[in-house]
Amino acid sequence: MQYNMASVGYMRANDFTFDIMQTAIDFPNEANNISRYYITESTGNGFWNNSYKWLKQVKDMKDAAISTNDKNYEAIAMVLNAWIYSNLTDTYGDIPFSEASQLDNGISQPKFDKQKDIYVQLLNDLKYANAIFNTSTKLAGSDLFYNAQSDTNGILNWKKFCNSLSLRLLTRILKKNGEVNVNERILEIVNNPTTFPIFQNNAESTKVDITGVSPLMPPIARAVDFTSSRAVCDFFVETLKNNNDPRLSLFFSQAKNLTQATIGYKGAPAAYASGTTFNYQPSNFNQSLATASMKLLIYPYAELQFTLSELAFKGIIPGNAQIYYENGVKAAIEQWNTVVPANYFDNTNVAYNGTLERIMLQKHVALFFVDQQQWFEQRRTGFPVLPNNGGLLNDGKMPQRLLYPPNPKILNTVNYQQAVQQMGGDDINIKTWWNQ
């Protein structure tokens, strides 16, 4: 479950998030594609099917844990369940949830639960999981996230993942405070670190270490496929260049002019207008990003620091938004085994300037390769503001959800139609509950 869902997240970043969030594009290519906001019912098909496939395994693990009274496995199952389901509902809106994975009980056509009900249940599950973790024991079996079968801090780190995940979900539904007791739940976690521990450093980030030794192989079998017919986007490249970011050479190759001389780091405009010509070969990704040894990032410590910065900025929690922000920037660089340059925050493009836009831009960079989190956060906050280079479809509007894939339409038609009716349509511009 851990390896496969971490790989699904890595591939969603590679195949979807990079395109829609102007990180990388097919190049050269003037066809309708994700980077131009061309979304079809197949855009999320594999993500839907893989998620539900592994959610069934999560349910089976939880059932087995309950039957053997193993509280740690029960809690872990609830955390995995919340991680996968939150990504699913943030992608589609209303989805099968309470009746999903119930074929053994004769339910072949599960109802679609409302996103609000899903969020409330997941948050309650995470609070319950936090309460039942037993940090004085180890796991009986192997654990790719925290080696809890051997590391004495393994279960404690699972508990930190649990509560950090709660803060991710609570921050996503900030607009619904009052309808759900969002701010109260946030303060309960932040003000009680003994009861609700959260990540304290990069070592506690949730990730899978890919060694290159079977079965821990890179999700992309051939590194050349990672860079074939591709260019990185100028928005992402220029953001890092403006920061004098030490990760530039780690992430990108240098662009070349028509005589094949290198001209520094220069991306291609996402969704460039038809007929655009180029007098250079844009920068591409470095293939090392797709080869072992590598990390499949699930929830980096840097993300949590930017979340806390936003919450402090908005006055929801005590604390200094600038300190959280700078911790996030440092952690995002150091998670790539890179050193933060001296006087890095003297750069006015990096220095904290008291705006949500600055926090979210650096959070965007920190979420590089973290499944679809960049897209979710852009929909929630409107940041970063992405340019329209002349080739965007959908009137240049960021898609707010994906279309339901073919399977539920064909195999669960009645419940699909009811979901479409209660959401207001199966349309990419329908805002999901937390963003209304």
Secondary structure, DSSP 8 states (H G I E B T S, - for coil): -HHHHHHHHHHHIIIIIHHHTTSEEESS--S--GGGT---TTTTHHHHHHHHHHHHHHHHHHHHHHHTT-HHHHHHHHHHHHHHHHHHHHHHSSEE-TTTT-GGGT-SS--EE-HHHHHHHHHHHHHHHHHH--TTS--SS--TTT-TTT-TTHHHHHHHHHHHHHHHHHHHTGGGBTTB-HHHHHHHHHT-TTTS----SGGGSEEEEE-SSTTS--SSS-HHHHHTTEEEBHHHHHHHHHTT-TTHHHHB---EETTS-B--S--B-TTB-TT---SEE---B-GGGGSSSEEEEEE-HHHHHHHHHHHHHTTSSSS-HHHHHHHHHHHHHHTTT----TTGGGSTTTS--S-HHHHHHHHHHHTTTSTTHHHHHHHHH--S-----B---GGG----S----HHHHHHSHHHHHHHHHHHT-S-TT---GGG-
